[in-house]
Amino acid sequence: MLVGDPIEPYPQQIHLSVTTHHDEMVVMWVTSGQDLPPTVQYGLQSGKYDSSTTGTVATYDVGVDGWDGWISQVKLTGLSLNTKYYYRVGTPTTYWSDEFSFTTTKADADVPTSRDVIAVVADQGTYIPMGFEVIDQMVAFHAQDPFSLVVHAGDVCYAGTGDDWEFEEVWDVWEDLVQPIAANVPYMFAVGNHEHYYNYTAFNTRFKLPGDECGGNGNFWYSIDYGNAHYQFFSTEHPFQPGSVQYQWMEQDLINATKNRNLRPWIILLAHRPMYSTDVGEWDDHRPGGRIQSELEPLFLKYGVDLYLCGHQHMYERVYPNINGTVVATGNVYKNPKATAHVNQATAGVFLDDSYITPQPDWSASRINEWGFGKMILNHTHLNYQFWKESDYQIYDEFWIIKD
């Protein structure tokens, strides 16, 4: 699909998301008509669908020239854990999609011996200029070493004009491009500033994220337990200072996560804007003593947050575990670090920045001006993070966090 192409009657833009219940999976897709009832047929063998579940449809009408599609949403429940399912979507009286598959997460008893592979992206877009190439890279990597989960730290498709208008067809293009991944792997988001148009209408209608299930706020802040880690997605686009509603939720969620560290030792936070970045842009917000560091780092330290994943500044930057700029672990192997490690992975396709603060501060470990994505591999004691460059499929930066 290109911008301006009509939405087709058959199911497209198929994507998955998880809930707070490990035996559930949400399936969403787009059609040109209000096809009822939206149905997912699924089973344990390819081409054999023993189960069927129906759901709801929704639409919206914002943007330049509005939007004409319909969004189907079906929640599958009672799934077996650590199990591969084959499925197709559509309606019995219109069209069925091609077949896709997904694998449910591990049962708690299996988590301590499991291995998770997580794809990390932020600031992607479609053809502006390399989002489609990074998606192709992710598809190739998934075929070789399948992802358990994809996490996207904001700024999804860049449908906005920079003023007050948004072209909804750009959302359609991005969702079509990412379908080979998102229809087979749960795809979870933190909200970014480029999702704000029309009070986040497209972001809130096209995706279903589990904030309401965990005391959070819809698609804006929520958390999930998945494999070896607890993932908290919060919003830097809403008030997060101490005393705010979001901060109070974040702290209570971290309290609960620390009580469960014997099962899920890793606590990983995701949001759009970095706490630390040496990009010249918005430097005062992203430096020691800046707004985000002073308001949130004490919370990270209090509850032992292991890793913060973000975007916004269009570069890759690894930041050493540090406390207000004082580095507590160096090199690329951090053993039981006493502070949070940080990664800005805003390299998934949008135009890159190349204006850095000089000299490079001691807390900045690596900064790279290349497109690509992050691949995070973790088990119960080791977390390995790799930045893979898009143009030559090589690792350009890598680090480990080790727990003993």
Beta strands, then each sheet from edge to edge (+ up, - down):
strand 1: 12-17
strand 2: 25-31
strand 3: 39-43
strand 4: 51-54
strand 5: 56-58
strand 6: 70-76
strand 7: 84-90
strand 8: 100-103
strand 9: 116-121
strand 10: 149-153
strand 11: 187-190
strand 12: 222-226
strand 13: 229-233
strand 14: 266-270
strand 15: 307-310
strand 16: 316-319
strand 17: 322-323
strand 18: 326-327
strand 19: 333-335
strand 20: 341-345
strand 21: 364-368
strand 22: 372-378
strand 23: 382-389
strand 24: 395-402
sheet 1: 1+ 2- 6+ 5-
sheet 2: 4+ 3- 7+ 8-
sheet 3: 11+ 10+ 9+ 22- 23+ 24- 19-
sheet 4: 12+ 13- 14- 15- 20- 16+ 21-
sheet 5: 17+ 18-
end
